[in-house]
Amino acid sequence: MGLLDEVGKIAGAVAAVEAAEKVDPEAGLLTKGVAAIAGFEGAGKLESLVENKEEQKPDDANNAQAADDASSQT
């Protein structure tokens, strides 16, 4: 899934540059570059956060079911 991760990061960079241009139509190259880097890194962090949450959901569901089974047996 490496390619999809990179596409998501690039989309984040493009969105950040577009947002910078909307806020400041006279934005310089440095401002756009910083926005692109921030968008790229931010999208990567967001994707990793979502992946961690998805990995924790099955564990949480299994723990909840085990707790329900234990309480119903008593």
C-alpha positions as a Python dict, from the first residue, in 0.01 Angstrom:
ca = {
    (1, 'M'): (0, 0, 0),
    (2, 'G'): (305, 224, -33),
    (3, 'L'): (191, 382, -358),
    (4, 'L'): (-147, 479, -214),
    (5, 'D'): (25, 632, 88),
    (6, 'E'): (240, 848, -138),
    (7, 'V'): (-62, 955, -344),
    (8, 'G'): (-235, 1063, -24),
    (9, 'K'): (67, 1264, 84),
    (10, 'I'): (89, 1433, -257),
    (11, 'A'): (-282, 1517, -240),
    (12, 'G'): (-223, 1673, 101),
    (13, 'A'): (60, 1883, -41),
    (14, 'V'): (-152, 2001, -332),
    (15, 'A'): (-441, 2087, -102),
    (16, 'A'): (-211, 2286, 127),
    (17, 'V'): (-68, 2484, -165),
    (18, 'E'): (-419, 2558, -294),
    (19, 'A'): (-523, 2674, 53),
    (20, 'A'): (-217, 2900, 75),
    (21, 'E'): (-305, 3054, -261),
    (22, 'K'): (-664, 3115, -148),
    (23, 'V'): (-548, 3288, 169),
    (24, 'D'): (-277, 3490, -5),
    (25, 'P'): (-313, 3521, -383),
    (26, 'E'): (28, 3692, -394),
    (27, 'A'): (197, 3402, -211),
    (28, 'G'): (558, 3356, -305),
    (29, 'L'): (744, 3042, -397),
    (30, 'L'): (879, 3001, -44),
    (31, 'T'): (530, 3018, 108),
    (32, 'K'): (398, 2763, -140),
    (33, 'G'): (696, 2537, -77),
    (34, 'V'): (647, 2547, 298),
    (35, 'A'): (275, 2478, 252),
    (36, 'A'): (353, 2181, 26),
    (37, 'I'): (595, 2032, 279),
    (38, 'A'): (351, 2085, 565),
    (39, 'G'): (68, 1928, 365),
    (40, 'F'): (283, 1632, 265),
    (41, 'E'): (398, 1563, 620),
    (42, 'G'): (54, 1631, 769),
    (43, 'A'): (-118, 1389, 534),
    (44, 'G'): (139, 1123, 621),
    (45, 'K'): (81, 1169, 994),
    (46, 'L'): (-294, 1163, 945),
    (47, 'E'): (-276, 838, 748),
    (48, 'S'): (-63, 673, 1014),
    (49, 'L'): (-307, 787, 1283),
    (50, 'V'): (-600, 638, 1092),
    (51, 'E'): (-410, 313, 1038),
    (52, 'N'): (-334, 288, 1411),
    (53, 'K'): (-700, 345, 1497),
    (54, 'E'): (-809, 77, 1251),
    (55, 'E'): (-562, -170, 1401),
    (56, 'Q'): (-690, -99, 1753),
    (57, 'K'): (-1059, -148, 1665),
    (58, 'P'): (-1044, -530, 1628),
    (59, 'D'): (-847, -558, 1952),
    (60, 'D'): (-1100, -340, 2134),
    (61, 'A'): (-1390, -541, 1990),
    (62, 'N'): (-1230, -870, 2095),
    (63, 'N'): (-1164, -739, 2446),
    (64, 'A'): (-1521, -614, 2480),
    (65, 'Q'): (-1660, -946, 2361),
    (66, 'A'): (-1436, -1137, 2602),
    (67, 'A'): (-1554, -915, 2887),
    (68, 'D'): (-1918, -970, 2788),
    (69, 'D'): (-1865, -1347, 2776),
    (70, 'A'): (-1698, -1347, 3117),
    (71, 'S'): (-1975, -1140, 3278),
    (72, 'S'): (-2251, -1357, 3131),
    (73, 'Q'): (-2093, -1675, 3269),
    (74, 'T'): (-2108, -1557, 3631),
}
